[in-house]
Amino acid sequence: MNKKLRDYYPLWIEVLLIFLIAWSVYLAITAYPDLPDKIPTHFNARGEPDAWSPKTWINLLILPIGQIGLYILITVGAWIITRSKNPLRFVNLPIKTERIQNLKELETEEIRKITIRGLLAVKIVILGMFTYIGYITIKVALGVEKGLGYWIWLEVIFLFIVAGWMTLSIYRIIWKAESNNQTLISK
């Protein structure tokens, strides 16, 4: 088996994500000269800035640096799962080992596909969230915006939806496999 990420989703999505990161870096670099001496570096649950720090390159580039790190981490993780002979060892759910070991190759591959596509969805949402936060941070520093607004909570909710979809999809495969096995045993 010589699977690649492109077998699970179109790689042009990666190009868009790299562009998103580059755009975040570009925004931070081009905004730097116009920013005041203090910039917001933390927002409360209502999206209002509640911590301000001196304008430094690190304070402005921390989100794009985080984006780069998360992009690399999630992409490498997906690549490892893609190449792994046993992708089930990466499934971290409260499932007894015997239940997972009884899965057939087709079911295992379906779980691999769900995991890789789920990681892609998480990567898209997180990188989008970081881009949005970086953009609004600049706007707040310039006095154009008052805070993050409630859009940020939609992104957080979407992360929970993706995680729930991944979990339920994997459980559904396991339940279906167990149901099929029970049917075969009873015959």
Order of alpha helices (4+ residues) and beta strands (2+ residues): alpha-beta-beta-alpha-alpha-alpha-alpha
